[in-house]
Amino acid sequence: MRYRELGNTGLTVSETGFGTIPILSGNVPVLPDYCSPELEEAVDIMMQAYRMGCNLYDTAIPEEYGDAEYKLGVFAERVGRENIIISDKARFMDGNDMFREVARSAENLGTDPDIYFVHQVDEKNQEETFSRYGALDALYDLKKAGKIKYTGIATHYYSVAERAAGDSRVDVIQTSGNILERGIMDRIAGNDVFRSKGIILNKVYAAGCLLSVFTPSELIGGILHWPFSCALIGIGTVGQAEAAMKEDMPQREYAFEEVTRRLSEHFSPIGCTRCQRCVCPHGYEVHIMLRQYNYYHLGKHYWAMKKLRMNIEEVFMKCRSCTERQCMKDCPRGLMIPELIGMIYEMTL
């Protein structure tokens, strides 16, 4: 296992970290793929990752990650709390709510988390999050009080990540990226404002979708050239831990065209990197719809179709009548976005 500095925190973290969604048990409305191991098996899985050098374990409150927070706490006690770094998160943007959730997380874990994130910050809730008395303010106060060591913002939006990078209250940013959806990390790599922040990367397997075409070594090795601190991998079995934590993971920089060529052996992918420059004048998030098309063809049939059917007809009608076509003008890959939206709409009928 190799290690990297976590921004200016002073922490050294394993290049690959442990994402705890797959070890939750029960019926929790998160991504549908999890392994539901019992407590002792879950601890054994985390212990195997630790033996292979993993020292960062990421979790979230029960409403998002079920009993994973509790299982991680048991593991932390057994392995020795001082030997691992725990990052935790809650999807609350109000400061009072965040104070409550950090206290509850500490109780569930049986220890104080090292890093605590405001989870799922997006372009609609960011004002509340960053405002005075918002969730970030609460985390900053909790850091000063010694209840957590470092503050974080977790987001799938480049604009929010950039705002967090420029905020002195933020120590660590958690965002997403993989060899297909590389747009956010490509933009981070070219922006000096991120240099002082720790970057934790998730969705390296694209919620497991890319594993149907690429191996774990290809997916992890293909992102190692990016300037992140730790890549989180969702792990639910000992075998998955061994695949993700393999010693001396080979680094390989894939051209985007090579990735889409590999995918095209299975379906006709939309060549969107999710750079999020395709700003729609009507407020629709084009990149999410293009992503769900790819996810559908990579095996997430139910999940992707459910997401698409929420508003694809409305988007299609607006897109068809739009004359500005700003999304196409701003797309660095020159995608014919109105035609793609029409294709996706036809797919959902």
PyMOL commands that set and color helices and strands:
alter all, ss='L'
color gray80, all
select helices_A, chain A and resi 21-23+39-51+62-65+68-79+81-83+95-109+126-130+135-144+158-165+183-189+192-194+209-212+216-221+238-244+256-264+286-297+301-308+312-321+326-330+337-348
alter helices_A, ss='H'
color red, helices_A
select strands_A, chain A and resi 3-5+12-14+16-19+56-58+85-90+115-118+150-154+172-176+198-202+230-234
alter strands_A, ss='S'
color yellow, strands_A
deselect
rebuild
show_as cartoon
